């Protein structure tokens, strides 16, 4: 059960309308690493979690917070669009339609949403449920969460530098802080999963005796860059404590030639096998 309060988690009041920035801010709502993605990612991770207790409770706590972040951003976008397009863009260009194009406004925010946000990114591409990761494996999921929060904070930081509006910046300062907290939180949760013996550093912690173990520690030198072997990953024990790193400087292909089998004639793929069929077809037509 979800309960809603009409008060925002943090204030979302711009100093003045800005239709162009409202479009940019859409990225934090419906982009691949926007708040809608982490909201649904965490909700489905929580619903998929088979470990009752602290891990599931943590996931659901953060998932529910992220719903509030979507609401904050949606409110900010609506307030940034106040007066657009009929007033704000008309001041810049006489015709509101031309002004929307020149000013870079997302016209769907007016046409579709009536002056509010859409569930899409800054280019108007609709949000997609395939953005989320919810595998049921907490180690794999928590690592995906660190990456999601890192990308989200990176984009928030870039957007922070694209505005001088003190009200917008104040909200983004809060978002930056929450992304910092969540990155640290998921990193701590990853450590605790291992301390509790629920997962190892490699996901999944299985099939090590089935994999080709001679390839489980080698890094293949497959580019012309010369400095890859200088890293920590080039030699010594791997982080899982069970493998040794080595850098394979002259890797050789281990498989045969990459060639596809002969196609089904009814699929009409170009193939040497078609030569006879083509000749027969031509002969039949010329008789």
Backbone bond lengths (Angstrom), bond angles and torsions (degrees), N, CA, C in turn:
res aa  C-N    CA-C-N  psi(-1)  N-CA   C-N-CA  omega(-1)  CA-C   N-CA-C  phi
1 X - - - 1.452 - - 1.518 109.63 -
2 X 1.301 116.22 135.52 1.449 121.45 177.38 1.525 109.31 -112.67
3 X 1.312 115.67 140.09 1.456 121.84 175.39 1.527 108.59 -117.01
4 X 1.318 116.92 145.05 1.457 120.89 -177.98 1.520 110.44 -123.12
5 X 1.332 114.91 138.04 1.457 120.00 171.30 1.520 107.89 -114.35
6 X 1.311 116.92 147.44 1.465 120.31 -175.57 1.525 112.59 -74.67
7 X 1.316 118.15 -9.35 1.460 121.01 179.87 1.525 110.42 -86.41
8 X 1.329 116.07 138.15 1.462 121.41 178.92 1.524 110.95 -74.02
9 X 1.333 115.83 154.45 1.465 119.32 175.87 1.526 110.62 -63.72
10 X 1.336 116.14 -35.62 1.465 121.28 175.86 1.524 107.33 -147.25
11 X 1.313 116.91 154.58 1.466 121.30 -174.53 1.524 111.57 -63.88
12 X 1.331 115.74 146.01 1.467 122.25 -179.19 1.529 108.62 -136.73
13 X 1.326 116.37 72.30 1.463 121.23 -177.48 1.526 110.28 -125.98
14 X 1.326 117.40 109.68 1.466 119.19 175.27 1.527 110.00 -74.47
15 X 1.314 116.38 159.12 1.460 120.55 177.43 1.520 111.42 -75.01
16 X 1.332 115.84 -28.97 1.463 120.08 -179.01 1.526 108.15 -157.05
17 X 1.327 117.89 158.97 1.465 120.81 177.08 1.527 111.09 -64.73
18 X 1.323 115.56 150.80 1.467 121.79 178.15 1.527 107.53 -158.39
19 X 1.332 115.66 92.55 1.461 120.65 -174.68 1.526 112.04 -64.90
20 X 1.323 117.81 -34.72 1.458 120.70 179.80 1.522 110.51 -66.19
21 X 1.327 116.47 -43.61 1.461 119.09 179.79 1.526 111.28 -69.44
22 X 1.323 116.63 -29.91 1.462 119.66 176.47 1.519 110.46 -59.76
23 X 1.323 116.38 -37.69 1.468 119.71 176.93 1.527 110.52 -66.89
24 X 1.320 116.87 -43.94 1.470 120.04 179.37 1.523 110.94 -59.75
25 X 1.328 116.25 -39.31 1.465 120.82 -176.23 1.526 112.09 -68.92
26 X 1.332 116.22 -17.14 1.466 119.79 176.35 1.533 111.94 -57.08
27 X 1.334 116.73 -27.61 1.466 119.94 -178.84 1.520 111.12 -60.75
28 X 1.331 116.01 -35.04 1.464 120.03 -179.52 1.528 112.28 -78.65
29 X 1.324 116.95 -10.07 1.463 120.16 175.22 1.520 110.44 -94.24
30 X 1.348 115.86 -60.55 1.460 119.61 -170.55 1.500 115.89 -114.91
31 X 1.332 117.89 12.75 1.457 120.35 176.19 1.526 111.82 -74.98
32 X 1.305 116.00 172.12 1.470 120.47 -177.87 1.525 112.09 -58.83
33 X 1.340 117.21 -31.29 1.467 121.27 179.46 1.529 111.26 -115.49
34 X 1.332 116.00 24.36 1.455 120.53 179.80 1.513 112.70 -79.80
35 X 1.315 114.68 -179.49 1.466 120.41 -175.48 1.532 112.60 -68.14
36 X 1.322 117.44 -29.02 1.461 118.86 176.96 1.529 110.27 -65.56
37 X 1.319 116.49 -36.96 1.468 119.87 179.21 1.521 111.24 -64.57
38 X 1.338 117.37 -50.33 1.464 117.83 -177.94 1.530 110.72 -68.77
39 X 1.331 117.61 -31.58 1.459 119.43 175.65 1.518 110.88 -58.34
40 X 1.316 116.40 -54.57 1.464 120.29 -176.79 1.526 111.43 -71.45
41 X 1.327 116.79 -33.02 1.460 119.94 177.51 1.526 110.72 -61.20
42 X 1.323 116.43 -47.48 1.455 120.13 -177.76 1.535 111.32 -72.07
43 X 1.315 117.37 -37.52 1.468 119.02 177.73 1.520 111.02 -60.15
44 X 1.322 117.12 -48.34 1.460 119.53 -177.94 1.521 111.49 -71.59
45 X 1.329 118.64 -31.37 1.461 119.89 172.92 1.522 110.19 -62.89
46 X 1.331 116.28 -42.90 1.465 119.87 178.86 1.507 111.88 -64.66
47 X 1.316 116.99 -44.19 1.467 120.39 179.72 1.527 111.80 -67.40
48 X 1.341 116.65 -27.28 1.475 120.52 178.35 1.528 113.05 -87.00
49 X 1.325 117.32 -10.88 1.469 120.73 -173.16 1.522 111.11 -69.85
50 X 1.336 115.73 129.06 1.472 121.82 179.88 1.514 112.27 -100.40
51 X 1.334 117.32 5.75 1.459 120.93 -178.46 1.527 107.86 -109.39
52 X 1.312 116.31 97.65 1.466 119.28 178.24 1.532 109.41 -68.21
53 X 1.321 115.64 145.73 1.458 119.38 179.12 1.510 111.56 119.63
54 X 1.328 116.30 -142.66 1.460 121.26 -166.53 1.528 113.77 -63.34
55 X 1.350 117.09 -37.88 1.461 117.75 -176.54 1.526 111.49 -69.83
56 X 1.323 116.70 -47.06 1.463 119.51 179.40 1.531 110.52 -64.67
57 X 1.323 116.61 -41.31 1.464 119.57 -180.00 1.529 110.98 -63.09
58 X 1.321 116.61 -39.96 1.463 120.27 177.99 1.525 110.65 -62.30
59 X 1.340 116.15 -48.36 1.469 119.98 -178.66 1.522 110.45 -57.59
60 X 1.332 116.82 -45.68 1.461 119.82 -177.40 1.533 111.97 -69.97
61 X 1.339 117.05 -32.98 1.464 119.80 174.99 1.531 110.51 -59.27
62 X 1.327 115.89 -48.98 1.458 119.79 -176.28 1.528 110.55 -71.64
63 X 1.328 117.02 -37.77 1.466 119.96 178.70 1.525 110.75 -58.11
64 X 1.323 115.85 -44.29 1.459 119.86 -178.27 1.524 110.95 -69.14
65 X 1.334 117.00 -35.65 1.467 119.49 174.72 1.524 110.78 -60.41
66 X 1.338 115.95 -40.60 1.463 119.28 -176.53 1.528 111.93 -65.58
67 X 1.333 117.63 -29.07 1.469 119.22 173.65 1.527 109.29 -58.62
68 X 1.326 115.29 -41.14 1.455 119.98 178.07 1.520 112.88 -64.60
69 X 1.336 117.30 -31.61 1.460 120.17 177.70 1.528 110.81 -68.56
70 X 1.336 116.32 -38.34 1.467 119.25 174.85 1.523 109.66 -59.79
71 X 1.329 116.21 -42.86 1.461 120.62 -179.39 1.526 111.32 -64.03
72 X 1.324 118.19 -41.61 1.456 121.50 177.80 1.521 111.36 -59.42
73 X 1.331 115.82 -47.72 1.461 120.25 -177.89 1.523 111.19 -67.92
74 X 1.332 116.50 -39.82 1.464 119.65 178.26 1.521 110.34 -62.39
75 X 1.320 116.71 -39.89 1.461 120.86 178.29 1.519 110.87 -66.00
76 X 1.320 116.53 -42.52 1.458 120.78 178.93 1.518 111.24 -62.23
77 X 1.333 117.19 -44.01 1.467 120.60 179.27 1.531 110.21 -60.78
78 X 1.328 117.25 -45.65 1.470 120.55 179.78 1.528 111.00 -60.00
79 X 1.318 116.86 -39.91 1.467 120.22 -179.47 1.528 111.51 -73.02
80 X 1.312 117.16 -32.97 1.465 120.34 175.84 1.527 111.44 -68.21
81 X 1.327 116.03 -25.35 1.464 120.75 -179.15 1.525 112.69 -89.06
82 X 1.303 117.63 1.41 1.465 120.38 -178.45 1.531 110.02 -56.97
83 X 1.325 115.82 124.96 1.456 120.38 179.62 1.504 114.88 87.93
84 X 1.321 119.29 -7.67 1.463 121.79 -179.44 1.528 109.00 -99.15
85 X 1.347 117.66 149.01 1.468 127.15 -2.94 1.513 114.55 -89.70
86 X 1.312 118.86 -11.33 1.464 120.06 -168.27 1.515 113.07 -67.66
87 X 1.346 117.96 -25.87 1.458 119.32 -178.12 1.521 112.49 -107.83
88 X 1.372 115.52 -56.44 1.462 118.42 -173.56 1.513 111.61 -63.08
89 X 1.335 117.60 -48.37 1.460 119.14 -177.31 1.515 111.16 -73.03
90 X 1.328 117.60 -29.72 1.464 119.86 179.28 1.516 111.29 -65.43
91 X 1.323 116.94 -26.84 1.461 119.99 177.36 1.527 110.54 -68.75
92 X 1.333 115.23 -33.82 1.461 119.10 -178.54 1.518 111.76 -82.86
93 X 1.331 116.48 -40.93 1.454 121.98 -178.02 1.514 106.81 -137.48
94 X 1.330 116.28 140.89 1.445 119.35 -175.06 1.509 114.87 -58.56
95 X 1.312 118.03 -40.16 1.457 121.70 -177.86 1.521 109.65 -95.14
96 X 1.330 118.80 123.94 1.474 120.56 -176.65 1.521 114.02 -60.01
97 X 1.336 118.32 -35.27 1.467 120.43 -179.52 1.521 110.22 -67.29
98 X 1.324 116.08 -46.18 1.462 119.68 177.40 1.522 110.00 -63.31
99 X 1.333 116.37 -39.17 1.458 120.26 -179.44 1.516 111.71 -62.07
100 X 1.324 116.79 -37.92 1.457 120.53 179.75 1.509 110.94 -63.22
101 X 1.348 116.10 -38.42 1.460 120.06 179.43 1.522 110.23 -71.78
102 X 1.339 115.66 -48.87 1.464 120.08 -178.22 1.521 110.84 -62.75
103 X 1.312 116.39 -41.99 1.455 120.41 -178.16 1.508 114.55 -77.25
104 X 1.324 117.32 -10.15 1.453 120.81 178.45 1.503 114.24 80.82
105 X 1.321 117.36 15.75 1.463 119.94 179.76 1.517 110.46 -68.63
106 X 1.318 116.35 146.54 1.461 122.16 172.18 1.528 107.49 -79.93
107 X 1.334 116.38 105.76 1.458 119.26 -174.11 1.524 111.97 -66.35
108 X 1.332 118.10 -20.84 1.462 119.06 177.81 1.525 111.31 -67.19
109 X 1.325 116.75 -25.46 1.460 119.00 176.66 1.523 110.93 -63.13
110 X 1.327 116.82 -25.59 1.456 120.79 176.14 1.522 111.07 -93.25
111 X 1.342 116.24 -48.24 1.463 120.60 -172.72 1.525 111.86 -71.54
112 X 1.318 116.22 -44.95 1.464 121.32 -173.85 1.524 111.93 -91.59
113 X 1.331 116.88 -44.07 1.461 120.65 -171.70 1.519 113.92 -101.34
114 X 1.318 117.36 -1.58 1.458 119.18 176.89 1.508 114.43 66.06
115 X 1.345 115.92 36.29 1.455 119.54 179.76 1.511 113.53 89.68
116 X 1.313 116.40 27.81 1.464 121.11 178.94 1.514 111.16 -135.54
117 X 1.336 117.05 -176.28 1.459 121.35 -177.89 1.526 111.81 -74.72
118 X 1.311 115.26 160.57 1.463 122.38 172.40 1.520 108.42 -118.02
119 X 1.321 116.54 161.69 1.465 120.47 176.48 1.525 108.18 -87.17
120 X 1.334 114.39 70.33 1.454 120.92 -176.47 1.516 108.80 -153.36
121 X 1.346 115.18 172.82 1.456 119.46 -179.42 1.529 110.24 -89.99
122 X 1.321 117.53 -169.16 1.458 121.71 -174.84 1.514 113.33 -72.14
123 X 1.327 117.62 -10.82 1.460 121.44 174.05 1.520 111.92 -103.57
124 X 1.325 117.51 6.33 1.456 120.69 179.35 1.508 114.35 83.39
125 X 1.342 117.52 8.05 1.469 120.87 178.54 1.529 108.39 -76.43
126 X 1.330 118.71 125.86 1.470 120.39 -176.19 1.527 112.54 -61.70
127 X 1.320 114.83 146.46 1.473 120.02 174.62 1.524 109.64 -61.05
128 X 1.340 115.76 147.34 1.464 121.63 -173.60 1.524 109.55 -128.85
129 X 1.317 116.81 130.47 1.456 121.05 179.00 1.514 114.12 -64.12
130 X 1.334 117.24 -16.06 1.467 119.72 177.42 1.525 112.00 -73.38
131 X 1.332 117.98 -7.41 1.461 120.04 176.44 1.523 111.79 -68.31
132 X 1.323 118.27 -23.58 1.459 119.67 -169.44 1.526 112.07 -87.57
133 X 1.331 115.58 156.03 1.467 123.83 175.03 1.517 107.56 -121.68
134 X 1.312 116.91 119.25 1.473 122.35 177.47 1.514 107.51 -150.16
135 X 1.336 115.66 83.98 1.468 121.76 -169.05 1.520 114.02 -93.18
136 X 1.337 117.56 -16.65 1.463 120.28 -172.50 1.516 113.01 90.43
137 X 1.350 117.55 -15.05 1.459 121.87 174.63 1.524 107.67 -95.79
138 X 1.321 117.42 112.51 1.459 120.56 -171.36 1.519 112.97 -65.50
139 X 1.332 117.99 -34.95 1.460 119.27 179.03 1.521 110.26 -65.18
140 X 1.324 116.95 -47.61 1.461 120.10 178.82 1.523 110.84 -62.98
141 X 1.324 116.69 -40.83 1.458 120.48 -178.63 1.529 111.87 -68.25
142 X 1.322 117.10 -43.72 1.468 119.73 -177.78 1.530 110.75 -65.05
143 X 1.328 116.94 -34.61 1.469 118.88 176.66 1.530 110.49 -67.35
144 X 1.318 116.00 -38.77 1.463 119.25 175.33 1.522 110.46 -63.57
145 X 1.333 116.85 -34.06 1.458 120.59 179.59 1.529 111.81 -67.48
146 X 1.335 116.55 -39.27 1.470 119.77 176.47 1.523 109.34 -59.83
147 X 1.341 116.05 -45.57 1.463 119.80 -179.74 1.525 111.11 -63.68
148 X 1.333 117.45 -41.46 1.462 120.90 -179.56 1.529 111.18 -63.20
149 X 1.336 116.41 -43.46 1.461 119.92 179.65 1.530 111.23 -68.10
150 X 1.336 116.47 -35.20 1.464 119.99 178.72 1.522 110.88 -66.47
151 X 1.331 116.48 -45.44 1.461 119.36 179.08 1.531 110.65 -66.13
152 X 1.327 116.24 -39.49 1.455 119.49 178.28 1.517 111.89 -63.11
153 X 1.323 116.59 -41.82 1.475 119.70 179.48 1.523 110.75 -67.88
154 X 1.330 116.45 -37.18 1.460 120.50 177.81 1.527 111.08 -60.91
155 X 1.330 116.37 -45.89 1.463 119.65 -179.69 1.531 111.31 -68.74
156 X 1.329 116.38 -36.54 1.463 119.69 176.50 1.521 110.90 -63.01
157 X 1.331 116.59 -41.01 1.463 120.68 178.67 1.522 111.00 -63.13
158 X 1.325 116.39 -40.18 1.468 119.42 178.68 1.529 110.69 -65.49
159 X 1.322 116.47 -42.44 1.460 120.12 178.75 1.527 111.37 -67.30
160 X 1.319 116.84 -32.32 1.468 121.02 176.86 1.528 110.27 -58.36
161 X 1.326 115.64 -39.41 1.465 120.21 -178.55 1.527 113.08 -81.46
162 X 1.331 117.48 -3.66 1.467 121.42 179.53 1.521 112.85 -96.50
163 X 1.327 117.73 3.80 1.458 120.98 179.56 1.523 110.35 -139.54
164 X 1.321 114.99 150.44 1.468 119.47 171.92 1.522 110.75 -115.45
165 X 1.336 116.28 10.92 1.468 120.79 179.05 1.530 108.81 -71.27
166 X 1.331 118.72 118.05 1.472 120.32 -176.52 1.520 113.40 -63.24
167 X 1.338 118.05 -32.97 1.458 119.63 178.69 1.511 112.39 -69.53
168 X 1.313 116.73 -42.53 1.467 121.01 177.27 1.519 109.82 -64.11
169 X 1.321 115.83 -45.77 1.468 119.80 -178.87 1.532 111.37 -62.48
170 X 1.315 117.22 -35.65 1.462 119.90 179.85 1.528 110.52 -62.72
171 X 1.329 116.78 -44.23 1.461 119.27 177.67 1.529 111.19 -64.91
172 X 1.334 117.04 -41.92 1.463 120.21 -179.55 1.527 111.60 -66.15
173 X 1.323 117.11 -30.90 1.470 119.82 174.73 1.527 110.63 -61.77
174 X 1.316 115.82 -39.09 1.466 120.04 176.51 1.527 110.25 -65.87
175 X 1.331 116.53 -44.66 1.469 120.19 179.95 1.525 111.13 -62.07
176 X 1.325 116.50 -41.50 1.469 120.14 177.29 1.527 110.60 -58.93
177 X 1.324 115.84 -44.17 1.464 120.24 -179.26 1.526 111.53 -63.73
178 X 1.327 116.44 -41.30 1.464 119.33 179.69 1.527 111.16 -67.35
179 X 1.341 117.51 -36.63 1.462 120.19 176.43 1.524 110.87 -65.78
180 X 1.328 116.96 -36.29 1.471 120.51 174.83 1.529 109.94 -61.66
181 X 1.331 115.64 -48.49 1.467 119.97 -179.81 1.517 111.50 -60.21
182 X 1.316 116.74 -41.83 1.465 119.65 -175.84 1.527 111.91 -72.30
183 X 1.331 117.15 -35.73 1.468 117.63 175.22 1.523 110.57 -61.43
184 X 1.321 116.17 -47.74 1.464 119.72 179.00 1.526 111.64 -62.97
185 X 1.319 115.95 -37.79 1.465 120.73 -179.54 1.520 111.33 -62.83
186 X 1.354 116.87 -47.51 1.469 119.17 -179.43 1.528 111.39 -67.68
187 X 1.328 117.34 -35.41 1.466 119.87 176.21 1.530 110.48 -62.94
188 X 1.333 116.40 -40.78 1.462 119.77 177.05 1.524 111.15 -66.28
189 X 1.327 116.71 -38.40 1.460 120.29 179.28 1.526 111.18 -65.63
190 X 1.337 117.03 -35.42 1.468 120.90 176.28 1.523 110.28 -62.36
191 X 1.323 116.38 -44.28 1.467 120.19 177.83 1.527 110.57 -61.75
192 X 1.324 116.87 -42.33 1.457 120.33 -175.78 1.523 112.51 -70.28
193 X 1.338 116.56 -33.25 1.472 119.26 175.00 1.527 110.89 -56.51
194 X 1.336 115.70 -40.62 1.461 119.77 179.71 1.523 111.11 -73.44
195 X 1.335 116.60 -40.30 1.467 119.57 178.73 1.524 111.64 -63.41
196 X 1.332 116.55 -33.61 1.464 120.70 178.73 1.522 112.99 -81.28
197 X 1.342 116.38 -4.24 1.453 120.05 178.64 1.524 114.46 74.50
198 X 1.325 117.20 15.18 1.465 120.26 -179.69 1.517 112.34 -81.56
199 X 1.316 117.20 -33.35 1.461 122.02 -179.94 1.517 109.64 -145.29
200 X 1.334 115.83 154.25 1.458 121.28 171.96 1.511 109.64 -98.62
201 X 1.327 116.65 -177.70 1.465 119.34 -177.70 1.521 113.98 -69.98
202 X 1.337 117.14 -21.92 1.466 121.04 178.12 1.518 108.92 -103.35
203 X 1.328 115.73 134.24 1.467 119.75 178.83 1.532 110.48 -108.78
204 X 1.340 117.22 134.29 1.456 125.65 -13.43 1.524 110.53 -79.00
205 X 1.299 116.72 162.54 1.468 121.40 179.41 1.527 109.16 -82.07
206 X 1.306 115.80 65.29 1.464 120.70 -173.81 1.523 109.90 -158.38
207 X 1.327 115.64 162.57 1.470 125.39 173.39 1.523 113.42 65.66
208 X 1.328 117.89 20.05 1.459 119.27 177.30 1.526 111.76 -65.34
209 X 1.332 116.58 -31.28 1.462 119.68 178.72 1.518 111.87 -80.57
210 X 1.325 117.49 -10.39 1.457 121.16 179.36 1.530 112.16 -95.69
211 X 1.326 117.38 -29.09 1.460 119.62 -177.44 1.523 110.57 -71.87
212 X 1.312 117.09 161.52 1.473 121.58 175.49 1.526 107.58 -73.06
213 X 1.306 115.77 96.27 1.461 120.73 -169.83 1.526 113.11 -64.54
214 X 1.327 117.13 -24.76 1.467 119.29 179.93 1.531 112.00 -67.66
215 X 1.338 115.77 -14.72 1.467 119.20 179.33 1.538 111.99 -107.03
216 X 1.304 118.05 6.33 1.465 121.35 -173.41 1.521 113.53 -83.77
217 X 1.327 118.46 -5.09 1.450 120.61 179.71 1.514 114.14 -130.94
218 X 1.334 117.26 -2.65 1.465 120.16 -175.71 1.524 111.55 -86.16
219 X 1.322 115.68 138.82 1.457 122.80 171.51 1.521 107.02 -107.70
220 X 1.316 117.24 122.97 1.464 121.14 -174.48 1.527 110.91 -88.38
221 X 1.319 115.63 128.42 1.468 122.60 177.91 1.530 107.59 -82.63
222 X 1.317 115.94 86.91 1.459 120.90 -173.21 1.525 113.25 -110.45
223 X 1.320 118.06 18.39 1.457 121.17 175.16 1.526 107.77 -133.01
224 X 1.338 115.44 173.55 1.466 117.74 178.61 1.527 112.32 -89.50
225 X 1.339 118.25 5.25 1.453 120.57 174.95 1.516 111.28 -70.09
226 X 1.317 116.75 141.35 1.466 120.78 -172.48 1.522 114.10 -99.27
227 X 1.336 118.98 -7.15 1.462 119.95 -168.07 1.524 114.79 -104.53
228 X 1.324 117.98 -1.10 1.459 119.81 178.97 1.513 114.15 -54.86
229 X 1.335 118.85 -41.28 1.473 120.51 -178.20 1.520 114.81 -68.77
230 X 1.324 117.60 -2.67 1.469 119.58 -178.48 1.525 112.22 -82.25
231 X 1.327 117.49 -10.04 1.453 120.45 -174.26 1.517 114.12 -84.59
232 X 1.312 114.79 168.52 1.470 123.59 178.15 1.521 111.61 -58.20
233 X 1.320 116.47 -26.44 1.465 123.24 -176.80 1.535 113.04 -79.80
234 X 1.321 117.67 -0.94 1.465 119.90 -173.78 1.524 113.32 -86.30
235 X 1.321 116.76 -23.88 1.472 119.66 -178.33 1.518 109.26 -160.53
236 X 1.323 115.50 163.12 1.454 120.34 178.03 1.518 112.61 91.83
237 X 1.313 116.56 -176.75 1.467 120.42 -176.03 1.529 111.87 -70.13
238 X 1.332 115.36 141.05 1.460 121.64 175.85 1.525 109.57 -76.89
239 X 1.324 118.33 160.33 1.467 120.36 -178.30 1.521 114.67 -58.28
240 X 1.344 117.77 -24.89 1.465 118.37 -179.61 1.522 112.67 -77.39
241 X 1.347 117.35 -7.31 1.458 120.96 178.74 1.510 114.30 73.51
242 X 1.321 118.11 1.48 1.461 121.40 -176.37 1.524 112.51 -114.36
243 X 1.309 117.71 -9.60 1.459 120.93 -176.88 1.521 109.98 -130.21
244 X 1.345 115.04 159.68 1.457 122.50 176.92 1.526 108.96 -115.17
245 X 1.333 115.05 134.10 1.449 119.79 176.68 1.532 110.89 -77.34
246 X 1.324 116.52 147.87 1.456 122.72 167.42 1.523 107.73 -152.25
247 X 1.311 116.20 151.09 1.464 121.40 -179.19 1.517 108.66 -105.92
248 X 1.320 116.52 117.38 1.461 122.48 -178.63 1.524 107.58 -89.01
249 X 1.342 116.19 102.64 1.455 121.01 -171.44 1.523 113.56 -77.05
250 X 1.306 118.75 -26.43 1.470 120.78 -178.69 1.527 109.34 -131.10
251 X 1.313 117.72 68.24 1.463 119.68 -177.27 1.528 112.36 -66.89
252 X 1.290 115.02 143.17 1.461 121.99 177.72 1.524 108.85 -114.05
253 X 1.333 117.05 146.45 1.470 119.04 176.65 1.524 110.80 -63.32
254 X 1.316 115.38 139.55 1.459 121.27 -177.99 1.528 112.54 -102.61
255 X 1.318 117.19 -7.62 1.458 120.88 -178.72 1.507 112.27 -112.86
256 X 1.309 115.50 175.00 1.454 122.00 178.58 1.514 111.47 -82.77
257 X 1.311 116.23 -170.96 1.453 122.62 -178.03 1.525 110.08 -65.67
258 X 1.327 115.25 136.84 1.466 120.48 -179.50 1.521 109.63 -83.82
259 X 1.304 115.98 88.44 1.468 120.40 -179.49 1.520 108.81 -128.90
260 X 1.323 115.51 139.43 1.460 121.06 -179.48 1.523 110.50 -82.51
261 X 1.318 117.20 153.78 1.468 119.64 177.36 1.525 110.94 -70.17
262 X 1.326 115.93 167.51 1.462 120.79 177.15 1.524 109.89 -59.36
263 X 1.335 117.42 138.12 1.462 119.89 -175.56 1.525 112.51 -78.32
264 X 1.296 114.71 160.61 1.452 120.85 170.30 1.532 107.65 -66.34
265 X 1.340 119.28 124.71 1.476 120.68 -178.12 1.525 113.50 -55.30
266 X 1.329 117.35 -29.87 1.454 120.32 -177.18 1.527 113.04 -76.39
267 X 1.354 116.32 -6.88 1.465 119.99 176.24 1.528 111.68 -94.07
268 X 1.341 118.09 -9.99 1.463 124.05 171.97 1.516 113.55 59.75
269 X 1.321 116.80 34.80 1.460 120.21 172.64 1.518 108.78 -77.32
270 X 1.341 116.53 141.32 1.461 120.12 179.51 1.517 109.58 -66.25
271 X 1.341 115.97 128.06 1.465 120.87 -175.13 1.521 108.93 -162.07
272 X 1.359 116.87 149.14 1.474 118.25 174.10 1.519 112.28 -54.56
273 X 1.320 117.25 -27.71 1.462 120.35 179.48 1.523 111.75 -65.66
274 X 1.335 116.82 -16.25 1.461 120.28 -178.98 1.525 112.87 -79.46
275 X 1.366 117.07 -15.69 1.460 119.54 -173.33 1.520 112.16 -56.30
276 X 1.302 116.47 -46.35 1.456 119.73 -179.95 1.519 111.72 -65.14
277 X 1.327 115.96 -38.62 1.465 119.76 -179.51 1.513 111.20 -65.83
278 X 1.351 116.27 -38.91 1.459 120.22 -179.95 1.528 110.67 -66.10
279 X 1.332 115.59 -44.38 1.467 119.14 178.48 1.516 111.45 -59.42
280 X 1.321 116.32 -43.16 1.465 120.08 179.54 1.521 110.98 -63.26
281 X 1.328 116.10 -40.67 1.461 119.58 -179.42 1.516 111.33 -65.94
282 X 1.357 116.76 -40.56 1.467 120.55 179.93 1.526 110.10 -65.97
283 X 1.333 115.37 -44.15 1.472 119.13 179.99 1.525 111.48 -61.43
284 X 1.333 115.54 -38.20 1.443 119.67 -179.32 1.517 111.16 -66.81
285 X 1.345 116.43 -36.69 1.464 120.67 -179.53 1.526 112.36 -73.30
286 X 1.347 117.53 -30.71 1.457 120.56 -175.92 1.529 113.39 -88.14
287 X 1.310 117.50 -5.34 1.470 120.06 179.38 1.510 109.93 -82.39
